[in-house]
Amino acid sequence: MVNGQGPYRFIIDTGANRSAISTELAGTLGLTSTGTGPVHTIDDVAVAPLVDVASIEYAGISFGATQAPMIHGPVLAGEDGLLGVDGMRGRRLTLDFQHRCFEISGAGRAHAAAGWTRVRGQLRFGHLVLIPGEVRGRRINVLIDTGSGSSLANNALRTELANVAMTQPVDGADLMRAFTAGSPIILDSRIIMPSLRLGDISADNVTAYIGDFHIFDLWGLRDQPTLLIGMDVLSKARAIAIDYSNGSVYFRIDQDLRTGSMIRGVTNGPITSFNGRTAHQATDGY
């Protein structure tokens, strides 16, 4: 609900430090620009008009008043806005991919141990969740971004994994276009990691597009091997939960053995599958 009206359809974006609404929704609500402000995207800084939003609510939970950027174009994939993490402090966000639903609750509510695996991480800038990862013994940073359809990596990760992962150029029909709040960008180089380990689970054959993207500079991670995992990887779990009180990420994983590339429990064998091809859209707005 926005300003007591709705409901409207929002993309949940754990990589966005504030919520945004579409220009169409702003028009529907009769909101007019009160100024402009920067919106940090994958590869640039865009300037967007800002509107004063009195309230954003979900299922009785209020995110309070905010000054939200108005954005438009393919980045929203036809939806009404982005739900950022500016109102998640002290809360827990659970995304259930199996049942196609999500929940926002108090962080004090613990998930049952059975079926959930915890990966301890940390919060950067008060909202960005960073967890430790490992590829064939090489340690890397891993960021959780539900607003990106594809996974991204910086050149420092390419250098770190030069001897354990395959890098390949992308051309022709395989070129990826990433839609942002600014101009679209072409992703033309990718790395394929044979196995990414996150705590007690691992994902096989993870593909990420490489570049010295602006967001890694923004987060102070340009020179540290860093992977941003998007929905192409995250949605292969049954569910994930992010605890914004301590930066922990919980994964709930399937028990069925399937074919293809795997997300697997380190001790329990393969548990779910995904095809290695990434989605043809990256919907990041920061």
Residue frames as qw, qx, qy, qz and C-alpha x, y, z in Angstrom:
[[0.000, 0.889, 0.458, 0.000, 0.00, 0.00, 0.00],
 [0.415, 0.114, 0.007, 0.903, 1.29, 3.48, -0.88],
 [0.148, -0.098, 0.120, -0.977, -0.21, 6.49, 0.90],
 [0.466, 0.155, 0.639, -0.592, -3.07, 4.24, 2.02],
 [0.726, 0.454, -0.075, -0.512, -3.98, 3.20, -1.53],
 [0.187, 0.419, -0.868, -0.190, -3.40, -0.03, -3.43],
 [0.663, -0.505, 0.409, 0.372, -2.24, -2.67, -3.21],
 [0.489, 0.787, -0.318, -0.202, 0.43, -2.20, -5.89],
 [0.978, 0.065, 0.006, 0.198, 3.03, -4.59, -7.26],
 [0.092, -0.905, 0.415, 0.013, 6.63, -3.97, -6.13],
 [0.807, 0.321, -0.442, 0.222, 9.90, -5.76, -6.92],
 [0.706, -0.698, 0.076, 0.094, 11.76, -6.75, -3.74],
 [0.614, 0.647, -0.260, 0.369, 15.30, -5.44, -4.14],
 [0.753, -0.600, -0.075, 0.259, 17.78, -6.28, -1.37],
 [0.629, 0.065, 0.103, 0.768, 20.46, -4.34, -3.26],
 [0.040, 0.683, 0.234, 0.691, 18.51, -1.07, -3.11],
 [0.292, -0.099, -0.574, 0.759, 19.07, 1.15, -0.10],
 [0.288, 0.292, 0.350, -0.842, 15.72, 2.90, -0.60],
 [0.459, 0.478, 0.749, -0.022, 12.39, 2.23, -2.22],
 [0.034, 0.225, -0.372, -0.900, 11.36, 3.74, -5.55],
 [0.525, 0.501, 0.601, -0.335, 8.08, 4.11, -7.42],
 [0.443, 0.324, 0.600, 0.582, 7.24, 4.21, -11.10],
 [0.041, 0.060, -0.105, -0.992, 6.37, 7.47, -12.81],
 [0.394, -0.324, -0.650, -0.563, 3.00, 5.93, -13.63],
 [0.485, -0.508, -0.672, 0.236, 2.22, 5.19, -9.98],
 [0.230, -0.272, -0.227, 0.907, 3.30, 8.69, -8.98],
 [0.206, -0.116, -0.368, -0.899, 0.81, 10.04, -11.51],
 [0.482, -0.419, -0.730, -0.243, -1.96, 7.79, -10.21],
 [0.485, -0.517, -0.537, 0.457, -1.33, 9.01, -6.66],
 [0.055, 0.952, 0.195, 0.229, -1.10, 12.64, -7.73],
 [0.639, -0.597, 0.086, 0.477, 2.50, 12.99, -6.54],
 [0.468, 0.861, -0.058, 0.193, 4.70, 15.67, -8.06],
 [0.744, 0.184, -0.281, 0.578, 8.46, 16.06, -7.94],
 [0.401, -0.909, -0.075, 0.080, 9.94, 17.92, -4.98],
 [0.158, -0.816, 0.511, 0.218, 13.48, 17.87, -6.36],
 [0.832, 0.403, -0.378, -0.038, 16.04, 15.52, -7.88],
 [0.566, -0.636, 0.521, -0.058, 18.58, 13.11, -6.47],
 [0.244, 0.500, -0.802, -0.218, 21.19, 10.53, -7.50],
 [0.943, -0.047, 0.196, -0.266, 20.26, 6.91, -8.13],
 [0.130, -0.581, 0.782, 0.184, 23.27, 4.58, -8.18],
 [0.913, 0.260, -0.027, -0.312, 22.84, 1.86, -10.80],
 [0.958, -0.022, 0.147, 0.245, 25.01, -1.05, -11.90],
 [0.702, 0.150, 0.184, 0.672, 27.35, 1.05, -13.98],
 [0.161, 0.474, 0.140, 0.854, 26.49, 4.71, -13.50],
 [0.040, -0.410, -0.557, 0.721, 24.84, 7.40, -11.40],
 [0.025, 0.540, 0.601, 0.588, 21.51, 8.59, -12.79],
 [0.097, 0.043, 0.319, -0.942, 19.57, 11.66, -11.70],
 [0.177, -0.455, -0.837, -0.245, 15.92, 10.99, -10.91],
 [0.315, -0.514, -0.033, -0.797, 13.03, 13.19, -9.76],
 [0.178, -0.070, -0.850, 0.490, 12.06, 12.67, -6.11],
 [0.461, -0.506, -0.350, -0.639, 8.57, 12.57, -4.61],
 [0.217, -0.291, 0.660, -0.658, 7.47, 12.68, -0.97],
 [0.602, -0.211, -0.716, -0.283, 5.71, 9.45, -0.02],
 [0.485, -0.561, 0.264, -0.617, 3.82, 9.58, 3.28],
 [0.653, -0.300, 0.649, -0.251, 3.76, 5.82, 3.81],
 [0.585, 0.268, -0.709, -0.288, 4.57, 2.44, 2.31],
 [0.614, -0.276, 0.584, -0.453, 2.94, -0.53, 4.03],
 [0.543, 0.163, -0.777, -0.275, 2.91, -4.28, 3.57],
 [0.644, -0.299, -0.704, -0.022, 0.57, -6.58, 5.51],
 [0.520, -0.817, -0.244, -0.058, 0.20, -4.04, 8.30],
 [0.683, -0.359, 0.024, 0.636, 3.95, -3.33, 8.54],
 [0.214, 0.972, 0.093, -0.031, 4.77, 0.32, 7.91],
 [0.741, 0.128, 0.031, 0.658, 8.01, 1.47, 6.35],
 [0.240, -0.683, -0.191, 0.663, 7.26, 5.09, 7.22],
 [0.364, 0.906, 0.060, -0.207, 7.58, 8.24, 5.16],
 [0.670, -0.188, 0.416, 0.586, 10.29, 8.46, 2.53],
 [0.305, 0.753, -0.213, -0.543, 11.51, 10.58, -0.33],
 [0.773, 0.090, 0.611, 0.149, 11.40, 8.11, -3.20],
 [0.039, -0.354, 0.561, 0.747, 12.96, 8.37, -6.66],
 [0.744, 0.470, 0.246, -0.407, 10.59, 8.10, -9.62],
 [0.203, -0.370, 0.786, 0.452, 11.93, 5.66, -12.20],
 [0.760, 0.439, 0.130, -0.461, 10.58, 4.23, -15.43],
 [0.449, 0.578, -0.628, -0.266, 11.42, 1.90, -18.27],
 [0.812, 0.089, -0.565, -0.115, 12.43, -1.78, -18.46],
 [0.156, 0.337, -0.743, 0.556, 14.15, -1.71, -15.05],
 [0.485, -0.082, 0.509, -0.707, 10.72, -2.14, -13.41],
 [0.017, -0.045, -0.968, -0.246, 9.55, -4.85, -15.82],
 [0.335, -0.420, -0.562, -0.629, 6.09, -3.29, -15.82],
 [0.470, -0.504, -0.663, 0.294, 5.67, -3.24, -12.04],
 [0.147, -0.922, -0.268, -0.236, 4.75, -0.29, -9.82],
 [0.142, -0.896, 0.345, -0.243, 7.97, 0.15, -7.88],
 [0.626, 0.244, -0.659, 0.339, 10.93, -1.27, -5.98],
 [0.683, -0.711, -0.052, -0.159, 10.73, -2.20, -2.30],
 [0.428, 0.588, -0.542, 0.421, 14.19, -1.43, -0.95],
 [0.684, -0.250, -0.605, 0.323, 15.70, -2.27, 2.41],
 [0.046, 0.453, -0.232, 0.859, 15.42, 1.20, 3.94],
 [0.619, -0.429, 0.107, -0.649, 12.66, -0.12, 6.21],
 [0.880, -0.014, -0.473, -0.041, 14.17, -3.54, 6.98],
 [0.164, 0.488, -0.644, 0.567, 16.42, -2.60, 9.89],
 [0.332, -0.189, 0.715, -0.585, 15.78, -5.00, 12.76],
 [0.814, 0.207, 0.185, -0.511, 13.52, -7.18, 10.61],
 [0.431, -0.171, 0.849, 0.255, 13.71, -10.43, 8.71],
 [0.585, 0.451, -0.236, -0.631, 12.82, -10.84, 5.06],
 [0.535, -0.056, 0.842, 0.053, 11.84, -14.35, 3.90],
 [0.512, 0.429, -0.381, -0.640, 11.42, -15.17, 0.22],
 [0.645, 0.013, 0.754, -0.123, 9.69, -18.50, -0.41],
 [0.238, 0.384, -0.598, -0.662, 10.32, -19.43, -4.05],
 [0.021, 0.122, 0.989, 0.084, 8.55, -22.76, -3.76],
 [0.067, 0.636, 0.741, -0.208, 5.23, -21.15, -2.78],
 [0.235, 0.494, 0.320, 0.774, 5.83, -17.82, -4.56],
 [0.353, -0.872, -0.272, -0.202, 5.34, -15.63, -1.50],
 [0.435, 0.330, -0.436, 0.716, 7.33, -13.55, 0.95],
 [0.544, -0.734, -0.406, 0.032, 7.13, -12.46, 4.56],
 [0.204, 0.568, -0.349, 0.716, 8.49, -9.59, 6.62],
 [0.722, -0.580, -0.376, -0.030, 8.72, -10.31, 10.33],
 [0.360, -0.878, 0.298, -0.107, 10.63, -9.31, 13.45],
 [0.467, 0.570, -0.666, 0.117, 14.25, -10.45, 13.48],
 [0.368, -0.403, 0.714, -0.439, 13.75, -12.14, 16.85],
 [0.902, 0.119, 0.210, -0.357, 11.70, -14.87, 15.20],
 [0.218, -0.492, 0.806, 0.247, 14.11, -17.75, 14.58],
 [0.730, 0.260, -0.456, -0.437, 13.71, -20.21, 11.73],
 [0.926, -0.247, 0.257, -0.124, 13.40, -23.84, 12.73],
 [0.303, -0.593, 0.683, 0.300, 16.75, -25.61, 12.40],
 [0.621, 0.166, 0.752, 0.145, 15.34, -28.40, 10.24],
 [0.543, 0.641, 0.482, 0.247, 15.70, -27.58, 6.56],
 [0.128, 0.986, -0.034, 0.102, 17.44, -24.23, 7.03],
 [0.789, -0.027, -0.080, 0.609, 21.17, -23.54, 6.74],
 [0.154, -0.968, -0.074, 0.183, 22.60, -20.36, 8.23],
 [0.671, 0.327, -0.010, 0.665, 25.44, -18.40, 6.63],
 [0.353, -0.772, -0.220, 0.481, 26.82, -15.73, 8.94],
 [0.474, 0.554, 0.207, 0.653, 27.53, -12.42, 7.27],
 [0.269, -0.424, -0.268, 0.822, 27.72, -8.74, 8.00],
 [0.243, 0.874, 0.421, -0.013, 25.85, -5.57, 7.13],
 [0.430, -0.032, 0.161, 0.888, 27.56, -2.88, 5.10],
 [0.089, -0.196, -0.193, -0.957, 26.17, 0.67, 4.96],
 [0.396, 0.027, 0.512, -0.762, 23.40, -0.49, 7.30],
 [0.764, 0.301, 0.190, -0.538, 21.57, -2.54, 4.68],
 [0.647, 0.511, -0.524, -0.213, 23.85, -4.39, 2.27],
 [0.882, -0.330, 0.319, -0.105, 24.34, -8.06, 3.23],
 [0.424, 0.654, -0.626, -0.022, 27.83, -9.45, 2.61],
 [0.912, -0.297, 0.261, -0.111, 28.65, -13.10, 3.28],
 [0.189, -0.603, 0.725, 0.275, 31.91, -15.03, 2.85],
 [0.914, 0.338, 0.035, -0.220, 32.23, -17.40, -0.09],
 [0.425, -0.518, 0.690, 0.272, 34.83, -19.79, -1.42],
 [0.818, 0.518, -0.107, -0.227, 35.67, -21.08, -4.90],
 [0.897, 0.239, -0.266, 0.260, 38.16, -23.97, -4.95],
 [0.705, -0.337, -0.257, 0.569, 39.85, -22.69, -1.81],
 [0.250, 0.239, 0.047, 0.937, 39.89, -19.03, -2.90],
 [0.079, -0.588, -0.623, 0.510, 37.99, -16.71, -0.57],
 [0.069, 0.355, 0.381, 0.851, 35.66, -14.11, -2.05],
 [0.241, 0.209, 0.421, -0.849, 32.98, -11.66, -0.94],
 [0.026, -0.377, -0.842, -0.384, 29.39, -12.53, -1.85],
 [0.236, 0.104, 0.204, -0.944, 26.54, -10.01, -1.95],
 [0.205, 0.427, 0.879, -0.062, 22.83, -10.91, -1.92],
 [0.175, 0.280, -0.122, -0.936, 20.79, -8.97, -4.49],
 [0.396, 0.408, 0.816, -0.101, 17.21, -10.03, -5.23],
 [0.344, 0.786, 0.130, -0.497, 16.80, -7.05, -7.55],
 [0.140, 0.596, -0.643, -0.459, 19.21, -8.43, -10.11],
 [0.925, 0.218, 0.030, -0.308, 18.16, -11.11, -12.56],
 [0.827, 0.399, -0.311, 0.245, 21.81, -12.01, -13.24],
 [0.727, -0.584, 0.009, 0.360, 24.93, -12.49, -11.16],
 [0.361, 0.885, -0.169, 0.238, 27.80, -10.00, -11.52],
 [0.821, -0.356, -0.020, 0.446, 31.49, -10.08, -10.61],
 [0.029, 0.956, -0.215, -0.200, 34.30, -7.55, -10.55],
 [0.666, 0.613, -0.414, 0.102, 37.65, -7.87, -12.29],
 [0.195, -0.594, 0.699, -0.345, 39.36, -8.55, -8.97],
 [0.823, -0.056, 0.489, -0.283, 37.38, -11.80, -8.79],
 [0.835, 0.536, -0.117, -0.045, 38.44, -12.71, -12.34],
 [0.281, 0.707, -0.596, 0.257, 42.08, -12.22, -11.34],
 [0.473, -0.430, 0.661, -0.393, 41.70, -14.20, -8.09],
 [0.823, 0.093, 0.513, -0.224, 40.04, -17.15, -9.84],
 [0.405, 0.670, -0.472, -0.405, 42.21, -17.13, -12.98],
 [0.166, 0.362, -0.914, -0.073, 43.44, -20.68, -12.39],
 [0.182, 0.129, 0.924, -0.310, 40.23, -22.25, -11.05],
 [0.443, 0.615, 0.511, -0.407, 37.40, -20.78, -13.15],
 [0.467, 0.274, 0.586, 0.603, 36.76, -20.32, -16.84],
 [0.125, 0.650, 0.108, -0.742, 36.37, -16.86, -18.36],
 [0.419, 0.302, 0.702, 0.490, 34.84, -16.41, -21.78],
 [0.122, 0.156, -0.136, -0.971, 33.73, -13.52, -23.99],
 [0.386, 0.507, 0.731, -0.244, 30.06, -13.24, -24.90],
 [0.094, 0.283, -0.378, -0.876, 28.87, -12.25, -28.35],
 [0.259, -0.145, -0.773, -0.561, 26.01, -12.65, -30.77],
 [0.574, -0.475, -0.476, -0.467, 22.79, -14.06, -29.39],
 [0.684, -0.360, -0.534, 0.342, 24.41, -14.64, -25.97],
 [0.175, 0.312, -0.201, 0.912, 25.05, -10.96, -25.29],
 [0.286, -0.606, -0.691, 0.271, 23.29, -9.81, -22.14],
 [0.007, 0.564, 0.076, 0.822, 21.63, -6.42, -21.76],
 [0.323, -0.380, -0.673, 0.547, 21.24, -5.14, -18.20],
 [0.103, -0.734, -0.350, -0.572, 18.42, -2.67, -17.61],
 [0.385, -0.247, -0.484, 0.746, 19.00, -0.08, -14.91],
 [0.009, 0.837, 0.413, -0.358, 17.45, 3.18, -13.75],
 [0.021, -0.691, 0.329, 0.643, 19.92, 4.83, -16.15],
 [0.575, 0.518, -0.453, -0.443, 21.00, 3.66, -19.59],
 [0.993, -0.024, 0.102, -0.059, 21.06, -0.09, -20.42],
 [0.099, -0.719, 0.667, 0.169, 24.51, -1.66, -20.51],
 [0.867, 0.291, -0.369, -0.165, 25.84, -4.62, -22.49],
 [0.641, -0.537, 0.546, -0.051, 27.44, -7.48, -20.54],
 [0.744, 0.566, -0.317, -0.162, 29.97, -9.14, -22.84],
 [0.382, 0.419, -0.781, 0.261, 32.28, -11.15, -20.59],
 [0.799, -0.439, 0.010, -0.411, 31.45, -13.86, -18.09],
 [0.060, 0.447, -0.859, 0.244, 33.09, -16.25, -15.67],
 [0.849, -0.190, -0.358, -0.338, 31.88, -19.76, -14.88],
 [0.215, -0.543, 0.702, -0.407, 32.74, -20.98, -11.38],
 [0.495, 0.029, -0.856, -0.145, 32.73, -24.77, -10.98],
 [0.545, -0.517, -0.651, 0.110, 31.59, -24.62, -7.37],
 [0.066, -0.571, 0.204, -0.793, 30.71, -21.75, -5.05],
 [0.517, -0.327, -0.740, 0.279, 30.62, -22.62, -1.39],
 [0.256, -0.578, 0.076, -0.771, 28.56, -20.57, 1.06],
 [0.552, -0.403, 0.532, -0.500, 28.95, -21.97, 4.56],
 [0.488, -0.101, 0.863, -0.086, 27.55, -25.50, 4.50],
 [0.699, 0.553, 0.435, -0.126, 25.95, -25.32, 1.05],
 [0.272, -0.374, 0.517, 0.720, 27.39, -24.96, -2.43],
 [0.633, 0.659, 0.197, -0.356, 26.21, -24.05, -5.91],
 [0.637, -0.090, 0.584, 0.494, 27.78, -25.59, -9.00],
 [0.384, 0.345, 0.548, 0.658, 28.49, -23.95, -12.34],
 [0.023, -0.837, -0.343, 0.425, 27.64, -20.41, -11.26],
 [0.481, 0.439, 0.322, 0.687, 27.85, -17.94, -14.15],
 [0.167, -0.822, -0.239, 0.489, 28.52, -14.24, -13.52],
 [0.494, 0.766, 0.151, 0.382, 29.07, -11.30, -15.85],
 [0.655, -0.322, -0.099, 0.676, 32.34, -9.44, -15.29],
 [0.270, 0.739, 0.138, 0.602, 33.14, -5.76, -15.20],
 [0.305, -0.094, -0.418, 0.850, 34.44, -2.93, -13.06],
 [0.166, -0.697, -0.586, -0.380, 30.86, -1.88, -12.37],
 [0.070, -0.608, 0.147, -0.777, 30.10, 1.34, -10.53],
 [0.743, -0.562, -0.131, -0.339, 28.36, -0.46, -7.67],
 [0.870, -0.146, -0.263, 0.391, 31.60, -2.16, -6.59],
 [0.325, 0.363, -0.188, 0.853, 33.25, 1.27, -6.35],
 [0.425, -0.600, -0.086, -0.672, 30.26, 2.60, -4.42],
 [0.868, -0.460, -0.125, -0.138, 30.57, -0.22, -1.89],
 [0.209, -0.806, 0.552, -0.057, 34.36, 0.08, -1.57],
 [0.845, -0.119, 0.522, -0.005, 34.89, -3.39, -3.04],
 [0.594, 0.737, -0.248, -0.208, 36.60, -2.64, -6.35],
 [0.271, 0.626, -0.726, 0.090, 39.90, -4.28, -5.32],
 [0.436, -0.205, 0.811, -0.332, 38.39, -7.18, -3.37],
 [0.170, -0.041, -0.894, -0.413, 37.22, -10.33, -5.23],
 [0.369, 0.215, 0.511, -0.746, 33.46, -9.90, -5.07],
 [0.082, -0.227, -0.861, -0.449, 30.47, -11.72, -6.53],
 [0.445, 0.088, 0.252, -0.855, 26.95, -10.31, -6.54],
 [0.059, 0.158, 0.971, 0.171, 24.54, -13.23, -6.74],
 [0.413, 0.036, -0.101, -0.905, 21.20, -12.45, -8.31],
 [0.765, 0.050, 0.319, -0.557, 17.96, -14.30, -8.77],
 [0.725, 0.395, -0.523, -0.212, 19.49, -16.68, -11.31],
 [0.387, 0.210, -0.830, 0.343, 21.20, -18.37, -8.34],
 [0.241, -0.125, 0.585, -0.764, 19.07, -17.38, -5.33],
 [0.719, 0.063, 0.007, -0.692, 15.79, -18.65, -6.77],
 [0.658, 0.194, -0.717, -0.122, 17.18, -22.18, -7.05],
 [0.034, 0.034, -0.827, 0.561, 16.82, -22.59, -3.30],
 [0.179, -0.579, -0.789, -0.100, 13.36, -23.36, -1.92],
 [0.220, -0.939, -0.230, -0.133, 13.55, -20.22, 0.18],
 [0.512, 0.208, -0.332, 0.764, 16.00, -17.69, 1.57],
 [0.364, -0.875, -0.318, -0.005, 15.75, -15.43, 4.61],
 [0.430, 0.438, -0.237, 0.753, 17.82, -12.37, 5.48],
 [0.498, -0.708, -0.418, 0.275, 18.10, -11.24, 9.08],
 [0.282, 0.745, -0.006, 0.604, 18.75, -7.49, 9.06],
 [0.545, -0.826, 0.088, -0.114, 19.58, -7.42, 12.75],
 [0.626, -0.571, 0.476, 0.237, 22.85, -9.33, 12.28],
 [0.300, 0.656, -0.539, -0.436, 23.43, -9.85, 8.53],
 [0.411, -0.120, 0.903, 0.035, 22.84, -13.60, 8.56],
 [0.579, 0.254, -0.413, -0.655, 21.39, -15.32, 5.50],
 [0.587, -0.046, 0.772, -0.240, 19.39, -18.55, 5.74],
 [0.413, 0.261, -0.656, -0.576, 18.89, -20.97, 2.86],
 [0.726, 0.035, 0.587, -0.357, 16.21, -23.62, 2.71],
 [0.213, 0.441, -0.735, -0.469, 17.08, -26.24, 0.17],
 [0.859, 0.093, -0.170, -0.474, 15.18, -29.02, -1.57],
 [0.587, -0.382, 0.711, -0.067, 15.80, -32.66, -0.74],
 [0.867, 0.403, 0.277, -0.098, 15.11, -34.01, -4.22],
 [0.466, -0.337, 0.575, 0.582, 17.96, -35.14, -6.47],
 [0.596, 0.740, 0.219, -0.224, 17.59, -33.62, -9.92],
 [0.765, 0.236, 0.258, 0.541, 19.67, -33.27, -13.04],
 [0.258, 0.868, 0.070, 0.417, 21.69, -30.31, -14.27],
 [0.273, 0.435, -0.449, 0.732, 23.85, -27.91, -12.32],
 [0.591, -0.501, -0.628, 0.074, 23.29, -28.17, -8.61],
 [0.235, -0.648, 0.389, -0.611, 22.92, -26.25, -5.40],
 [0.789, -0.116, -0.602, 0.040, 23.90, -28.91, -2.90],
 [0.607, -0.757, 0.171, -0.172, 24.28, -29.34, 0.81],
 [0.193, 0.672, -0.708, 0.098, 27.92, -30.03, 1.58],
 [0.265, -0.246, 0.887, -0.286, 27.00, -32.92, 3.87],
 [0.623, 0.270, 0.597, -0.428, 23.71, -34.01, 2.31],
 [0.432, 0.159, 0.747, 0.480, 24.51, -34.27, -1.40],
 [0.013, -0.154, -0.405, -0.901, 22.67, -32.57, -4.26],
 [0.105, 0.436, 0.722, -0.527, 19.39, -30.95, -3.40],
 [0.434, 0.762, 0.338, -0.341, 18.14, -28.74, -6.19],
 [0.600, 0.121, 0.485, 0.625, 19.04, -27.90, -9.75],
 [0.256, 0.835, 0.110, -0.475, 19.19, -24.98, -12.09],
 [0.752, 0.512, 0.192, 0.368, 20.23, -24.44, -15.67],
 [0.577, -0.294, -0.001, 0.762, 23.43, -22.42, -15.99],
 [0.222, 0.489, 0.364, 0.761, 21.86, -19.74, -18.21],
 [0.102, -0.302, -0.424, 0.847, 21.19, -16.40, -16.55],
 [0.242, 0.764, 0.570, -0.182, 18.04, -14.36, -16.89],
 [0.434, 0.404, 0.312, 0.742, 18.00, -11.68, -19.58],
 [0.138, -0.837, -0.146, -0.508, 17.42, -8.77, -17.24],
 [0.503, -0.154, -0.510, 0.681, 19.21, -7.16, -14.35],
 [0.183, -0.798, -0.358, -0.449, 16.85, -4.87, -12.48],
 [0.561, -0.316, -0.387, 0.660, 19.12, -2.99, -10.09],
 [0.026, 0.802, 0.095, 0.589, 18.42, 0.45, -8.72],
 [0.612, -0.262, -0.479, 0.572, 20.41, 1.75, -5.76]]
